[in-house]
Amino acid sequence: MACLKMKKAILAFGLLGAHAITVCAQADVVTYGVVDIGVAHEKNSSLNGSVTRMDSGIFNGNRLGIKGAEDFGAGVSAVFTLESGFTADTGVLGQGGLLFGRQAWVGLSGDLGVIQLGRQRNTVYANAYVFDPFADALAGDSARLFNYSGYRSNNMVSYGYESNGLRGQLQYSLGEVVGNAAASSTRAGYAGYRKGPLDVVLTHHRTNNTAGNTGKATLIGGNYDFGMIKAFAAYAWNKGVRQDGSISHGADIRSGLIGITASIGDASTVMVSYIRLWDKVVSDANASQVAIGYVHDLSKRTALYASHSRLTNESNASYLVATEGLTAHLFNAGIRHKF
């Protein structure tokens, strides 16, 4: 394998070193994926009845990915991820039909962190496992209610670092609007600490739309592992983000979550959560959700699952329903396989 002369300027760009080095690059590329499918039964007052359907990606989003690293030596690597989402019940591409809708980025990694360029996960979504016992999945999915302006952003530049339990990331996505650099752009970041039984994170996400309105989501949350039981808690401020997740000037919604996961033997886990939402602008527009879930691992790669949630809206609230004041029940069960 050919040896490459790496100059100081290249390493400075990656924040990864200070001296020219001579290395023999070694590439490591792997493929991976998830296939997840199940049956869901939804009883939603706005449906005038109930519906039973086959759902895809209930526990984990279906994906087919390629990731890799090329080691240049001296702690410096080129890294990339290309990840395509799909629906297992129909076989079509997810994320609006994008080829690599889940992730598509390349960057440089080293002792002082990693720089990534491309389509990436936003900070709140990427840290959901820290504060949500359902980890943005199953019927207890907190993302359906926390409204933090999207899961992923295009045209993103990010810098991340992790050492001795401390971790963090800064993100900026270019809106690419002619004459208005701020329009359609996103600024985000998080700081976290993970050591021993404690894992906490503070995230902030700021998105501008083409109309010039700004949505801001700030969340603090974490978990503590007591052994058989792990406790979760989170609190979020959403400014300029309405109940349906759209950006609108003046909106102000707060969200709180408490929950636990409990291990049953070596192969089973029970999850329980309670979410409360307060609209600080619209009266009688609060809502709450109670959820319970169960996962049984058949192996390290395959699991069976089931979950149920009940969402209650006040008279002026319309979370997950078409008309204010209605309730929603969701039950699902299925199988997930990783490869």
Helices and strands as residue ranges (DSSP letters): E 3-6, H 8-13, E 21-24, E 26-44, G 45-47, E 49-56, E 63-73, E 76-85, G 95-97, E 103-110, E 113-121, H 123-126, H 128-131, H 143-146, E 152-163, E 166-173, E 186-195, E 198-208, E 214-225, E 229-241, E 247-264, E 268-279, E 287-297, E 302-313, E 327-338
